[in-house]
Amino acid sequence: MNEYFLSILVFSPLLGIAVLALMPKTQEVAIKAVGFLATLPALVLALVAFIGGSDHLKKYDIQIEWIRFGDYEAFDLFKIDYELGLNGFSLVLIVLTAVISTLAAIASIHIKKEWKGYFMLFLLLEVGMLGVFAAQNLILFFIFFEITMIPMFFLIGKWGYFEKEKAAYSYLIYNGLGSAILLIVIMVLFARTGTANIDALAQLMAVENANTVAPFSETLKFGLLIALLIAFGVKLPIFPLHTWMLRVHVQAPPAIVMLHSGILLKIGAFGLIRFGMGIFPEQFKSIAVLLAVLGVVNLLYGAFLAFKQSDFKMVLAYSSISHMGIVLIGLGALNEAGIQGAIFQVVSHGLISALLFFLVGVFYERFHTSTIANLGGMAKGMPLTAGFLLAGAMASLGLPGMSGFVSEFMAFLGLFEEMPILAAIGCIGIIMTAVYLLRAVLGMTYGRANRDFIAVSDLKSVEFIPVVALLALIVLIGVYPSVLSDPLHSTLETIMLGLGG
């Protein structure tokens, strides 16, 4: 059973797609129920793996011969195996993906049309996201990476808002260019080493003058790392490769933005850590200062522009750019505290952004607007929604006792050890985060009321599940960080060993 555990986990949403394909497209309630239920097997299996502990993850590895190029049997070269596996980092992200996918399926109750097509694409997107984090070779990673792009394009373009087509094509163009650059890197590595296995590539690149099919110069390694930085920088996103993301956050349905901001952006961070830092550790050290500078730029740029926005969705969009800067800051520190802070920020921001965008969906469903001025006085008419919104904002600005504080503290602790002046400048962004979030949230909850809330319902019973679950996880990580640091311990040891730390 262990041999097929990961395959079942990754591909379990396909069962839901098969059931949906046989259902009449007019059965709204049944389709939404199947769409939600189809996310549960992956969630249960992910939690089973997480509860089982990170010391026993190797038992889930699977490797099956898949594709072979030429007659290289004697050298075991130029073959692509079907390889899935877990380490502490990928396990945490798979659990995050499964949790947010299930909660986003609940948020999809607000979808008004063509539910069958929506949930089939939704579940295909979940397969891609799970596969990205489980893949053990670059070719398989790229296939799953591309699988996420196709349904996402249609989910934005079909079920989004007024400028949905523009947002969908912007998403496709930017991410398509990033994918093309990533494919070039993968092909160069495969052609010159004869393997696409991630661990094998890391071992080869760590050896000077390694016995590869074709030699790797230091210049080539550095060029491949810069290409990876650009490819995953589009996904993260890194300024100035961010404009597509703003459109997606504003125009896509809130349930899809929960997946986009909570999971898909994190593929960029995962790629930089898993491939950039893992395969090219020596070259990665040479761009540490660049990453830290880019992180501070992201942090300040996103924070200052978020302060000027009148639409809460735009506030959250720029906030995501700013918070991804903390990931870059942690990676640029190149020490254990910084890298652990970056990984914590990946998980923390995934949970917080999913919570805030779920709440955006709640009041957009009631009022058909997300403009701050038009939502003033919400605390009087929707006190529960307003309370959870304030709690999400507190988590995002780094209130102690919540996950945002732990991640920001560790990332800046790492940067202060290495680049104290740059870290001090970055602290301005932390201050601005409190300013723009409190301005927006207090303006919505206690600002001047421009509408009558008497006939408006507060959170419905089904809407309580996502907000309570997400807030509980945010607080759990904030008060008990070991729930994340324990499974990440072996991964951090491997990363630091590769960096010579």
N, C-alpha and C positions, 0 to 999 in steps of 0.2 A: 504493500500500500504506500509506503514512504516513497518508493520510486516514482509513483504517479501523483504524489501529493501536490507538487507545485503546478503540474500540468492541469490538474483538476481545478486548483485555485484560480489560475490565470484564465482558463477557458470556460469556467462555469457560467458566466453570463450568456454564453452562446445558447445554452439551454432555454433561457428566457426568450432569446431572439427566435428560436425555433417554435416555441409555443405561441408567441405573438404573431408569427407568420401565418398560423392556422386560424387566428381569431378574426371575426368580423371587425372592421375598422370603426364601427359605430358604437361599440360597447365600451364607453369611456371608463366607467368604474372598474370593470374587469381588467381592462388594459393597464390602467394605472396600478391596480393591485398586483398584476403579474410583473410589471416593470419594477415595482418595489421588491417583491419576493425574490426576483432573479438576482438581486444584489446581495441577498443574505448568505448564500453558500460561501462566497468569497470572504465575506466578513467573518463568518464562523471559523473557516479554515485559517485565516490570517491571525485571528485571536488564539487559536489552538497553537500555532507555531510560536507566537509571541509568549504565551504562557509557558510553553515547553522549555523556554530558556535559550539564550544565544549560544550556549556551549554545545548544543546538539544539532546545529543547523546543517551540517554536512550530510546528515542522513536524508535530507530532502533533495540533494543534488541529483540531477539526471543528465546523462549524456548518451545520445543515440547518433550513429552515423547517418548523415543526411545527404550532403553533396560533396563530390570529389572532382577535382579538376586535374586531368592528365594522369600519368602513371607514376605516382610518387609514393606507392605503398611502403617501399623500403625506408623512406625518410619521414613518413607521416606528415607530409606537407600538402598545402593547397587543398585542404578539405574544410568543409563547414559542417560542424555537428549541431544537432539540436541540443542545446545546453541551457538548462535553467538551474539556478542556485541562489542561495541566500547568504548574506553576511549581516552583521548587526545593523548597518545603515540601510541596506535595501529592505530588511525586515520591517524596520520602523516606517519606512515610506510606503510599503505595501499595506501595513495596517492603517496608516493615514489615508491611503487611497480607498481602501474598503469602507472605512468609517464615513468619509465624506461622500462617497458614491451613494451609500445607503441613505444618508441624510438629504442629499441632493435629489434623490428619487422621491422622497417625501415632499420636498419643496416643489417638485414638478406637478403637484396637484393643481397649481395655478395655470398650467398650460391649457389653452382654450381650444386648440384645433389639432387635427391630424395626430392624435395621440399614439397611434400604432407606429407610424414612421418615426415619431420623436423618440419613443422608448427603444426601438430597435437600434437607432443611431446612438442613443445614450449608452446602451449596454455594449455596443461595439467599441465605443470610446473607453469604457471601463476595461475591456480586454486589453486594449493598447496600453493603457496606463499601468496596469498590473504587469504586463509583459515587459515593459521598459525597465522596471526595477528588478525583475527576476532574471533577465537575459544574462548569460555568462559569456557571450561572444558579441563582437561588434556588429556583425551582419544581422544577427537576430535582434539585437538592440535597435538597429536602424529600421528593420521591418516593423517592429512594434511602434517605433517612433513615428513612422509614416502612417500607421493605422490610426493613431490619435488625430492626425491632421484632417483626414477625410470626413469623419463624422462631425468634427468640430466645425468645419467649414459650413456644412449644411445646417447644423443646429443654430449657428449664428445667422446665416442667410435666410433661413426659412421661418424661424420662430423668434427672431429678434425684433427690435423696435424700428423707428422711422428710417434710420440710415443703416439698416441691417446689411444690405448688399455691399455697401461701401466698406463696412467693418469686416465682412467676411472675406472680401477680396484683398483687403489690406493685410488681414491675418495670413491668407494664403501666400501672398507675394513675399512678405518678410520671412515667414517661417519656411517657405519653399527655398528661398535663397540660403537661409541657414542650413537647411537639409542638404542642399547641393554641396556646400562647403564641407559639411560633415562627411558626406559620401566620398569626396575626394580624399580626405584624411584617411578614412577607412580603407579605401582602395590602395593607397600608397603603402599603408602598413601591411596590408594583406599581401600585396605583390612583392614586397621586400623581405617579409619574414616567412610567408607561407602559412601563417596561422591568424585566426581572428579571435582566438581565446584571450580574454582580458588578462587573466593571471599570467598566461604564458608571455604575452606582450610586455607586461610589467617586468617580468624576470629578464627578458631579452634586453630591454632598454636600460636596465640597471647595470648590465655588464658592459664594460668598455671593450670595443672591438668584438662584439658578440658574433657568433657563427650564424649569420643570417644569409638569405639568398642573395641579397645585395646590401652593400654597406650603408650605414647611417652616419652622415656627418653631423657635427654639432649644429651646423647651420640648418640642416634639414629638420632635425628634431625641434629646434626653436621655431622654425616656420610652421611645422605641424601643430605645435602648441598654440601659436598665435591664431592659426586657423580654427582650432577648437574653441579658443576664447571668443572669436567672432561668432561661430556657429551657436554656441550655447549662450553667448551674450545677447543674441536676439531673443532667445527663449526666456532669459531671466527676468526682465531685460536690463541691459546696461545702457545708460545714456551714451550716445544719442540714438540707439537702436530701439527706442521705446514707443514711438508714436502709434504703431499698430495696436499696442496693448490698451491704450487709452480708449480707442474706438470700441474694442471688444468689451471692455468693462462697462461701457455706457450703453451699448446697443444690444448685447446678448441678453437672453433671459436670465434673471438672477440665479436660477438653479444651475445653469450652465456656467455662470461666472463663479459660482461656488467651486466647481471643478477646475475652472481655468486658473483662478487665483490661488486656490487651495492646493492643487496638484500639478497642473501643467507647467506653471512657472517654475516649479521646483525641479523639473527635469533639467533645467539649465544649471542649477546649483549641483544637482546629482552628477551631471556630466563633467563639470569642472573638477569636482572632487574625485570621482571614480576614474575618469580617463586622463584629465589634465594633470592632476596631482599624482594619480596612481601610476600612469605610464611614463610621464615625463617629469619625475620629481626634481631632478637637477635643474632643468630648464624652468620649471615652475618657480624655483627659488629666485631666479633672475628677474621674474616679473612681479615679485611680491609687492614692491613699492608701487608699481603701476596699478595693481589690483586694489591696494589700500587707497590710493588717490581716487580711482574710479568709484570706490565704495563711498568715500566722503562726498564726491560730486553727486552721486545718486542720492545720498542721504539728504544733502542740503537742497539740491534742485527739486526733488519731490516734495520736501517739506515746505519750502517757500511757495511753490506753485499750488500746493494743496490749500494753503492759507487763503488764496485769492479766489477759490472756486465758490460758486453759488449753488451748484448741484452736488448733492451728497455722493452720488456715484462717481463724479469726477474727483471729489475729495479722497474717496477710497482708492481710486485708480492711481493718483499721484502718491498716496500713502504707500501703495504696494511698491512703487518705484523706490521710494525712500527706504522702506524696510528691507528691500533686496540689497540696498547699499550696505546694510549691517552684515549680510552674508559675505559680501566682498571684503569688508573690513576684517572680519574674522579670518577669512582665507589668507588675506594679505599679511596678517600677523605671523603666520607660519609657526605657531607654537600650539601646544595642546589646548590651552585655554581658548585661544582664538578660533581654532578649527572646531572645537566642541561647541562654542558659542554660535558659529555659523550653522552647524547642523541643527542645534536647538532652534535657531531662528527659522530654519526651513520648516520645521514641524510646527512651531508656535504660530508663525504667520499663516500657515495653512489652516489651522483651527480658527484663529481670530478672524481672518478674512472670510472664511466660510460662514461664521456666525453673523458678521455684519452684513454680508450680502443676502443671507437668508432674511434678515430683518428688513433689508431694502425691498425684497420681494413681498414681504407682508404689507408694508404700507404703500407700496406701488399698486398692489392689488386693490387696496381700499380707495386710494386717492388718484391713481394714475399720474403721479408726479413724484420726483425725488428732489425737487428744489427746496432748499433749506427754508426759505421765507414762507413757502406755501404749507409747510408742515409745522409751523410754530404752534405751541400750546398742546403738543401731543401728550404731555404728561397728564393733563386733565382728562382727556378723553380716552387715552390708551395707556394707562399707567404701567401695565406689565411690559408692553412693548418698549416703552420709554426706559423702564428700569433695565431691561436686558441690553438695550442699545447703549446706555451709559456704562454698563458693566463691560461690554465689548470694547468701548472706547478706552476705558481704564486699562484693560489688558493690552491694547495696542500701544498705549503711551508708556507702558512699562511699570505699572503699579506693582510694588512688592506683594508677593503672594500669588502672582499670576505668571503664566509662562513667558510673557513678553519681557518681564524684568530679568529672569534668569538668562535668557538668550542675549539680551543687550549687555548685561553686566559682564558675561564671560567674553563676548566679542571685544568689548572695549578694554577689558582687563588685558586681553592678549595684545591689543594694539598699543596700549600704554606701555607695555613692557618693551616693545620694539621701536615704536615711532610716537613718542609722547606728544610732540607738537601737532602732528596730524590728528592724533586722537582727541586732543583738546579742541581743535577746530571742528571735528565731527560732533562733539558734544552740543554744539549750537543746534544741530539737527534734532537731537533728542529734546531739547527745550522747545523747538518749533513744533515738534510732534504733539506735545501737550497743548500748545497754543491752538493749532488748527483743528485738532479733534474736539477740544472743549468748546471752541467757538462754534463748530458745526453742530455738535450734539446738543449743547445747551440752547442754541438757537432753535433747534427742532423741538426740544422737549419743554423748555420754559420760555421760549420766545413769544413774540406777539402772535396771538391766534388770528388767523385769517380765514378760518372755516369753523363750521359747527360740528363738534365731535359726538353729539348726543346719539345719533343713529348709527354710529360706527362701532363695530364689534372689536374687542381687544383680541389677544391671541386665542385662536381656537384650540381645542384639545389636541388635534393632530399636529398643530404647529408648536406645541410645547416640547415635543420629543426632540427635534433638532437643537433648539436653543438650550434646553437643559443639558443635553448630552455634550454639546460643544463647550458650554461654559464649565461643566464638571471636569472635562478633560483639561481645559485651560488652567483651572485652579489646581487640579491634581499635579500637573507638571510644575506649577509654581511653588507648591508647598512640599512636593516630594520629587525633586528632579532626578533622583536615582531611577525612577521608572523609565527614563530615557537613557541616562548615563550608563547604567549597567549593561544593556544590550549593545551599546555603542563602544564599550571599553576595548574589545578586541580589534574593532575596526580602527579606532584611534591609534592603538599600538602599531598596527600595520602601516598606517599612514605616516606616523612619526618615524618609524624605522626606515621607511623609504626616503624620507626627507633627511635622514641622518641625525634625527633628534632622539 
